[in-house]
Amino acid sequence: MNATTSPAPRTGARILVDTLLANGVTRAFGVPGESYLDVLDALADTKVEFVVCRQESGAAMMAEASGKLTGRPGICFVTRGPGSTNASAGVHIAQQDSTPMILFVGQISRSMRGREAFQEVDYRAVFGPLAKWAVEIDEAARIPEIVSRAFRVALQGRPGPVVIALPEDVLSEIAAVPDAPAVEPAETWPGLADMMRLQRLLWAAKRPVMILGGTRWNEKAVAAVTRFAERFDLPVAVSFRRQMLFPADHACFAGDIGFSVNPKLVARLKEADLVILAGGRLGEVPSQGYSLFGIPDPGVPFVHVHADPDELGRVYQPTLAINASSGAFAAALEGVQPPQELAWRAWREAARADYLAWTEEPPANAGPVQMATLVRYLRGLPKDTVICNGAGNFAIWVHRFHRFRAYGTQLAPTSGSMGYGLPAAVAAKIADPARTAVAVCGDGDFLMTGQEFATAVQYGAAIVAVVVDNGMYGTIRMHQEREYPARVFGTTLRNPDFAAYARAFGGFGATVETDAQFVPALDAAFAAGVPAIVHVKLDPEAITPTTSLSALREKALAARPAG
């Protein structure tokens, strides 16, 4: 359109869809609602794939997973009231995981505001503290402006979710407004002086460690950091559920700092004389309850690299604060030169040896089914396999013992949200049907969003979901036995036949009750060519890789005062 051409009048819904198309959106997730029928009608005339989900939390989690995989905002549409509150779980994940995402919510007509109309919600008030930005559009003519801003807010600095409320009458309103240009996020580059100061800190170090975390990474950036680690022979750890940021089979990889962290890695981080944190925030889990370093003075030369200046010094006051996106910082590392002699080769070799010893082979667990068999199977899958999980003790086996070897292969919520693994795997498989996608789920975890198995079947997303069933909310039971030993209350589950559940939806189902059944069941699930569930009946005693439930209980009872 040239400067003299007047834009054609369009409905607000059509303006919205055209803005999404201008920003390269090809897929959206959602549950249909009458509050945004005009948008659905406008989408019907495009090639945008609208993935119809079975519950809004699953839809929002799929959109969040899409944002993690692509680095572009995952798009989700839900209806007003309960539709939006159901989706809030996915918004919270996106906020804590720094994932770009835009949630569009149908809203009552503008003329009905303030009357507590049917399913009326003040979205600014509800989502304001939960999202990076929450806004309601009041005029169809402002849709290009506000949606473009939403893309920029979701992508720039520390990425996050944006919630946009869409009043019904705004969607049907006619306006003549030009389209906005596509949004490309600004890259924040580190200054030359910052990189030279980083080089001087490295030259002065004897025991340096690098920690990778957060977002704004891509395959090219990970490769650049890997080259940097090789040139400096630098031990590299990754933050909680960010294991795809550095190849586990590389000699510089030292492990992850999440739950069930290697005690030797914790000790090494405390012994370090230089810590470089790139991209991450060092929140509660990776900081081991904020005990790893001092606050506000970390007590060690500390370099913090982050795309959002507000995160620099928020908790830890760094020796060197570098305001840069992860990708830009990784590229700038090419100019940092190592000293003539590296003083820490033995330090890096010991870090690697500690990692290998900690993760080589899962120990035997109680019962006839061994989680080690699952780990060995996962390790044998293609390098680009996407491993997804939600929350629960079952995930410790995956995080500690599986070897993530490539970027874009881990979908797991740092927020610890249950129910994430299944919808994340569905989103990954729909995005790239040629890639293998596996969801490792707990029994309670799976049924938080288990209905999205129907979505997998509907869209031919041949995921494999491994449901580890120990008949309880295992993580909560573990804490219960520590705090109130032998007083079990509110944590026991009576589960369905998950294999039959899969078959009821038109998928493949198999049950594993002995270790000998494990590999044949997994082989059959992958060969089925349809969405599959492998129901693994794990002994309740196998509460973690290193302890049993009864041993945990006995230890807690022994520690209680007499009488």
C-alpha positions in Angstrom: 0.0 0.0 0.0 1.5 3.4 -1.0 1.1 6.6 0.9 -1.9 7.8 -1.2 -3.9 4.6 -1.0 -6.6 4.6 1.7 -6.8 1.3 3.7 -10.0 -0.7 3.0 -12.5 -0.9 5.9 -12.2 -4.2 7.8 -13.7 -5.7 10.9 -11.6 -5.7 14.0 -11.3 -9.5 13.8 -9.9 -9.2 10.3 -7.5 -6.5 11.3 -6.3 -8.7 14.1 -5.7 -11.7 11.9 -3.9 -9.6 9.3 -1.6 -8.3 12.0 -0.8 -11.9 13.1 -0.1 -12.9 9.5 2.2 -9.9 9.1 4.2 -11.2 12.1 4.6 -14.6 10.5 2.1 -16.5 12.7 1.2 -19.9 11.1 -0.2 -21.7 14.1 -2.4 -20.9 17.1 -3.7 -23.0 19.9 -7.0 -22.6 21.6 -10.5 -23.7 22.8 -13.3 -22.0 20.7 -15.7 -19.6 22.4 -18.6 -17.5 21.3 -16.8 -14.4 22.6 -14.3 -14.5 19.7 -16.3 -16.1 16.9 -15.4 -13.3 14.6 -11.7 -14.2 14.9 -12.4 -17.8 14.2 -14.3 -16.8 11.0 -11.4 -14.5 9.9 -8.9 -17.3 10.6 -10.9 -19.7 8.4 -9.9 -17.6 5.3 -6.1 -18.0 6.0 -3.6 -20.8 6.2 -3.1 -20.4 9.9 -3.5 -23.7 11.6 -5.8 -23.4 14.6 -5.1 -26.4 16.9 -8.4 -27.1 18.7 -7.5 -28.2 22.3 -9.7 -29.8 25.0 -9.0 -27.5 27.9 -7.5 -24.0 28.0 -4.6 -24.9 30.3 -3.5 -27.4 27.8 -3.9 -24.9 25.0 -1.8 -22.3 26.8 0.9 -24.8 27.6 1.1 -25.8 24.0 1.5 -22.1 23.0 4.2 -21.7 25.7 6.0 -24.8 24.4 5.8 -23.3 20.9 7.4 -20.1 22.1 10.2 -22.0 23.8 10.9 -24.0 20.6 10.7 -21.1 18.1 11.8 -18.0 20.0 8.7 -16.3 18.6 5.5 -15.7 20.7 3.3 -18.8 21.0 -0.3 -17.8 20.2 -3.3 -18.9 22.2 -7.0 -18.0 22.0 -9.5 -18.6 24.8 -12.9 -17.4 25.7 -13.8 -15.1 28.6 -14.2 -15.9 32.3 -13.4 -19.5 33.0 -11.6 -19.9 29.7 -9.1 -17.3 30.7 -8.6 -18.5 34.2 -8.0 -22.0 33.0 -5.3 -20.6 30.7 -3.6 -18.8 33.6 -1.4 -21.9 34.4 0.2 -21.5 31.0 0.7 -17.8 31.5 2.4 -18.4 34.8 4.8 -20.9 33.1 5.6 -18.4 30.4 6.3 -15.7 33.0 8.6 -17.8 35.2 10.3 -19.4 32.2 10.7 -16.1 30.3 8.9 -17.5 27.2 7.4 -15.2 24.6 3.6 -15.8 24.3 0.5 -13.9 23.6 -2.8 -15.0 25.0 -5.9 -13.5 23.3 -9.1 -13.6 25.5 -12.6 -13.0 24.3 -14.3 -10.3 26.4 -17.8 -9.0 26.9 -19.0 -6.0 24.8 -17.8 -2.6 25.9 -21.4 -1.4 26.8 -21.7 -4.2 29.4 -18.7 -3.3 31.5 -19.0 -2.9 35.2 -22.3 -4.8 35.5 -20.7 -8.2 36.2 -22.1 -9.4 32.9 -21.9 -13.1 31.9 -18.3 -14.3 32.6 -17.1 -10.7 33.0 -13.5 -10.4 34.2 -11.2 -7.4 34.6 -8.2 -8.9 32.7 -5.8 -6.1 33.6 -6.4 -6.8 37.3 -6.3 -10.6 37.0 -3.3 -10.9 34.7 -1.5 -7.7 35.5 0.7 -9.3 38.2 1.0 -12.6 36.3 2.0 -11.5 32.8 4.5 -9.1 31.4 1.7 -6.9 30.1 -2.1 -7.2 30.2 -4.2 -4.9 28.1 -7.8 -4.6 26.7 -8.3 -3.2 23.2 -11.0 -0.5 23.1 -11.0 0.4 19.4 -10.7 -1.7 16.3 -8.5 1.0 14.8 -5.9 0.5 17.5 -5.5 -3.3 17.0 -2.3 -3.0 14.8 -0.7 -0.7 17.3 -1.4 -2.7 20.4 -0.8 -6.2 18.9 2.5 -5.0 17.4 3.5 -3.7 20.8 2.5 -7.0 22.3 4.9 -8.8 20.0 7.7 -6.5 21.0 6.9 -6.7 24.8 6.8 -10.5 24.5 10.1 -10.7 22.7 12.4 -8.0 24.0 14.5 -7.8 27.1 13.4 -10.7 29.3 10.7 -12.4 27.2 7.3 -13.2 28.7 3.6 -13.5 28.2 1.2 -10.8 27.1 -2.6 -11.0 27.7 -4.9 -9.1 25.3 -8.6 -8.9 26.0 -10.8 -8.6 22.9 -14.3 -7.1 23.5 -16.9 -8.8 21.2 -18.1 -5.5 19.7 -14.5 -4.4 19.0 -14.0 -7.5 16.9 -17.1 -6.8 14.8 -16.4 -3.0 14.6 -15.4 -1.7 11.2 -12.3 0.4 10.9 -10.0 1.6 8.0 -6.5 1.4 9.4 -3.2 0.4 7.7 -1.4 -2.8 8.8 1.7 -2.4 11.1 5.0 -3.7 9.9 6.4 -7.0 11.3 8.1 -6.8 14.6 11.7 -7.9 15.0 13.1 -7.7 18.6 16.0 -5.5 19.3 19.2 -7.3 20.1 21.1 -5.7 23.0 24.8 -6.1 22.3 27.6 -6.0 24.9 30.0 -3.2 24.8 33.6 -3.7 23.8 34.8 -2.5 27.2 32.5 -5.0 28.9 34.0 -7.9 26.9 37.6 -6.7 27.6 36.8 -6.5 31.3 35.5 -10.1 31.1 38.7 -11.2 29.4 40.8 -9.6 32.2 38.7 -11.4 34.9 39.2 -14.7 33.1 43.0 -14.1 32.8 43.1 -13.5 36.6 41.1 -16.6 37.5 42.3 -20.0 38.6 38.9 -21.7 39.1 36.3 -20.2 36.7 32.8 -21.6 36.0 30.2 -20.6 33.5 26.5 -21.1 34.1 24.0 -20.9 31.2 20.3 -20.2 31.7 17.3 -18.2 30.6 16.1 -17.6 27.1 17.0 -15.6 23.9 19.2 -18.5 22.9 19.3 -20.3 19.6 21.3 -23.1 17.9 23.9 -20.6 16.6 24.4 -19.0 20.0 24.8 -22.4 21.7 27.4 -23.4 19.2 29.3 -20.1 19.8 29.3 -20.7 23.6 30.5 -24.2 23.0 33.4 -22.9 20.9 34.2 -20.4 23.7 34.3 -23.1 26.3 36.6 -25.2 24.1 39.0 -22.3 23.6 39.1 -21.6 27.3 38.8 -25.2 28.5 36.1 -23.9 30.7 33.7 -26.0 32.9 30.1 -25.1 32.0 27.0 -25.8 34.0 23.4 -25.2 33.1 20.5 -23.8 35.1 17.4 -25.7 36.2 15.7 -27.3 33.2 18.0 -25.6 30.7 20.1 -28.7 29.9 19.6 -28.2 26.1 21.9 -25.1 26.3 25.1 -27.1 26.3 25.8 -30.6 24.9 26.0 -33.1 27.7 28.5 -35.2 25.7 31.0 -32.3 25.5 34.2 -32.5 27.7 33.4 -29.1 29.2 29.9 -29.9 30.5 29.8 -30.1 34.3 26.1 -30.7 34.9 22.9 -28.9 35.9 22.0 -27.0 39.0 18.4 -28.0 39.6 16.7 -30.4 42.0 18.8 -33.4 42.9 22.0 -31.5 42.0 25.3 -33.1 42.2 26.8 -32.1 45.7 30.2 -32.0 44.1 29.0 -29.4 41.6 27.6 -27.3 44.4 30.9 -27.5 46.2 32.7 -26.6 43.0 30.6 -23.5 42.4 31.3 -22.4 46.0 35.0 -22.9 45.5 35.1 -21.0 42.2 37.0 -17.7 42.0 35.0 -16.5 39.0 31.3 -17.2 38.1 29.9 -16.2 34.7 26.1 -16.4 34.6 24.8 -15.9 31.0 21.1 -15.5 30.2 19.7 -16.7 33.5 18.4 -15.2 36.7 19.8 -17.7 39.3 16.4 -18.1 41.0 15.4 -20.2 43.9 16.0 -23.7 42.4 19.4 -23.1 40.7 20.7 -21.1 43.6 19.7 -24.0 45.9 17.3 -21.8 48.0 19.5 -18.7 47.5 22.3 -20.4 49.5 24.8 -20.9 46.7 26.2 -17.4 46.8 25.9 -14.4 49.2 23.2 -11.8 48.8 23.6 -9.1 47.8 27.4 -9.6 47.6 28.0 -13.0 46.0 31.3 -13.3 47.7 33.1 -14.2 44.5 33.9 -12.2 41.3 30.5 -12.5 39.6 29.7 -11.7 35.9 26.0 -11.5 35.1 24.8 -11.3 31.5 21.1 -10.6 30.9 19.0 -9.0 28.2 16.9 -7.1 30.8 18.7 -4.4 32.8 16.2 -4.8 35.6 17.5 -8.3 36.2 21.1 -7.1 36.7 21.6 -6.7 40.4 18.1 -7.6 41.2 19.3 -10.2 43.8 23.0 -10.5 43.3 25.2 -7.5 42.8 27.6 -8.4 40.1 31.3 -7.5 39.7 30.5 -7.0 36.0 27.0 -6.5 34.7 26.6 -7.0 31.0 23.2 -5.9 29.5 23.0 -8.2 26.4 20.7 -10.8 24.9 22.0 -14.3 25.1 22.6 -14.5 21.3 24.4 -11.2 21.1 26.7 -12.1 24.0 27.5 -15.5 22.5 28.5 -13.9 19.3 30.7 -11.4 21.1 32.6 -14.2 22.9 34.5 -14.8 19.6 36.5 -11.7 20.4 37.5 -12.7 23.9 41.0 -14.3 23.9 42.3 -16.9 26.3 45.6 -16.3 28.2 48.7 -17.9 26.9 48.5 -20.6 29.6 45.3 -22.0 31.0 45.6 -22.4 34.8 42.5 -24.5 35.3 42.7 -27.5 33.0 42.7 -29.9 35.9 39.8 -28.0 37.4 37.7 -28.6 34.3 38.8 -32.2 34.0 37.7 -32.8 37.6 34.3 -31.1 37.0 33.7 -33.4 34.0 34.7 -36.5 35.9 32.3 -35.6 38.7 29.5 -35.1 36.2 30.1 -38.5 34.6 30.3 -40.3 37.9 27.0 -38.6 39.0 25.1 -39.5 35.9 26.6 -42.6 34.4 24.0 -45.2 35.5 20.8 -44.8 37.6 21.0 -47.0 40.7 18.6 -49.9 41.1 15.2 -48.9 42.5 12.7 -50.8 44.5 10.3 -53.0 42.6 10.2 -55.1 39.4 10.4 -52.1 37.0 13.7 -50.2 36.8 13.8 -46.5 35.8 17.3 -47.2 34.5 15.8 -49.0 31.6 13.8 -46.0 30.6 16.9 -43.7 30.8 19.0 -46.1 28.7 16.2 -46.1 26.1 15.9 -42.3 26.0 19.7 -42.1 25.5 19.4 -44.3 22.4 16.8 -42.1 20.7 17.8 -39.7 17.9 19.9 -36.7 19.0 17.1 -34.2 18.1 14.4 -36.0 20.1 12.4 -33.6 22.2 12.0 -34.8 25.8 9.1 -33.1 27.7 8.0 -33.4 31.3 5.8 -31.7 33.9 6.5 -31.8 37.6 7.1 -34.7 40.0 9.8 -36.9 41.4 9.8 -39.0 38.2 11.5 -36.1 36.4 14.6 -36.5 38.6 15.6 -39.6 36.6 15.3 -37.7 33.4 17.1 -34.6 34.5 19.9 -36.3 36.2 20.6 -39.3 33.9 19.5 -38.4 30.4 22.1 -36.7 28.2 20.6 -33.7 26.3 22.9 -33.2 23.3 21.3 -30.6 21.1 19.5 -27.2 21.4 15.7 -27.4 21.2 15.4 -30.8 22.8 14.0 -30.0 26.2 10.6 -28.8 27.1 10.1 -28.6 30.9 8.7 -25.8 33.1 11.1 -24.1 35.5 7.9 -23.0 37.3 7.4 -26.7 38.3 3.9 -26.8 36.8 2.2 -30.2 36.7 0.5 -31.3 33.5 3.0 -29.6 31.2 4.7 -32.6 29.6 1.8 -34.0 27.5 0.7 -30.7 25.8 4.3 -29.7 25.3 5.0 -32.9 23.4 1.9 -32.5 21.3 3.0 -28.9 20.4 6.5 -30.2 19.5 5.2 -33.0 17.3 2.7 -30.8 15.5 5.4 -28.2 14.8 7.8 -30.9 13.4 6.2 -34.3 12.7 9.5 -35.7 11.6 11.0 -35.3 15.1 10.6 -37.8 17.9 8.7 -36.3 20.8 8.4 -38.0 24.2 6.5 -36.9 27.3 7.6 -38.4 30.5 4.8 -37.9 33.0 3.8 -38.9 36.5 0.3 -40.4 37.1 -1.0 -37.3 38.9 0.9 -35.1 36.5 -0.5 -36.7 33.4 -4.2 -36.4 34.4 -3.8 -32.7 34.9 -4.0 -32.3 31.1 -4.5 -35.9 30.0 -7.5 -34.9 27.8 -5.0 -33.4 25.4 -4.2 -36.9 24.3 -7.3 -36.5 22.2 -5.7 -33.5 20.5 -2.7 -35.6 19.7 -5.0 -38.2 18.0 -7.0 -35.6 16.2 -3.9 -34.0 14.6 -2.0 -37.2 14.1 0.8 -36.1 16.5 2.4 -39.5 17.1 3.9 -38.7 20.5 4.9 -41.3 23.1 3.8 -40.6 26.6 5.5 -42.6 29.3 3.2 -42.4 32.4 5.1 -43.4 35.5 2.4 -44.6 37.9 3.2 -45.0 41.6 -0.4 -44.4 42.8 0.3 -41.1 44.6 1.4 -37.5 44.3 4.9 -38.7 44.9 6.7 -35.4 45.5 4.1 -34.3 48.1 4.2 -37.8 49.7 8.0 -37.5 50.0 7.7 -34.2 51.8 4.8 -35.6 53.9 6.9 -38.5 55.1 9.8 -36.1 56.0 7.6 -33.7 58.0 4.8 -36.0 59.2 6.2 -39.6 58.9 3.7 -42.5 58.8 0.8 -40.0 58.7 -0.3 -40.4 55.1 -3.2 -38.1 54.2 -4.5 -36.6 50.9 -1.7 -37.9 48.6 -3.0 -41.3 47.5 -4.4 -41.8 44.0 -6.6 -44.4 42.4 -5.6 -44.4 38.8 -7.3 -45.7 35.6 -5.8 -48.1 33.1 -3.7 -45.6 31.1 -3.1 -48.0 28.3 -6.9 -48.5 27.9 -7.2 -44.7 28.1 -5.0 -44.4 25.1 -6.9 -47.0 23.1 -10.2 -45.3 24.0 -9.0 -42.2 22.1 -7.8 -44.2 19.1 -4.1 -44.4 20.2 -1.8 -47.1 21.2 -1.5 -48.3 24.8 0.9 -50.7 26.5 1.4 -51.6 30.2 4.7 -52.3 31.9 4.7 -54.3 35.1 8.1 -56.0 34.9 11.4 -54.7 33.7 11.5 -57.3 30.8 8.3 -55.6 29.4 9.8 -52.1 29.3 11.8 -52.1 26.1 9.3 -54.2 24.0 6.5 -51.8 25.1 8.5 -48.7 24.1 9.5 -50.3 20.8 5.9 -51.1 20.0 4.8 -47.5 21.0 7.2 -45.9 18.6 6.4 -48.4 15.8 2.6 -47.8 16.2 2.7 -44.6 14.2 -0.1 -43.1 16.3 -0.1 -41.3 19.7 0.9 -43.8 22.4 0.9 -44.2 26.1 3.2 -46.6 27.9 1.7 -47.2 31.4 4.6 -47.9 33.7 3.6 -49.3 37.1 6.4 -48.2 39.4 6.8 -49.5 43.0 5.7 -46.7 45.4 8.9 -47.4 47.3 10.9 -45.9 44.4 10.4 -42.4 45.5 13.8 -41.0 44.2 16.8 -42.5 42.5 18.7 -42.6 45.8 16.2 -43.5 48.5 13.0 -45.5 49.2 9.8 -44.3 50.8 10.2 -46.5 53.8 13.8 -45.5 54.3 12.8 -41.8 54.2 10.0 -42.5 56.7 12.3 -44.4 59.1 14.9 -41.6 59.0 12.2 -39.0 59.8 10.8 -41.1 62.6 14.3 -41.6 64.1 14.9 -37.9 64.1 11.7 -37.1 66.0 12.1 -36.4 69.7 11.0 -39.2 72.0 7.4 -39.0 73.3 
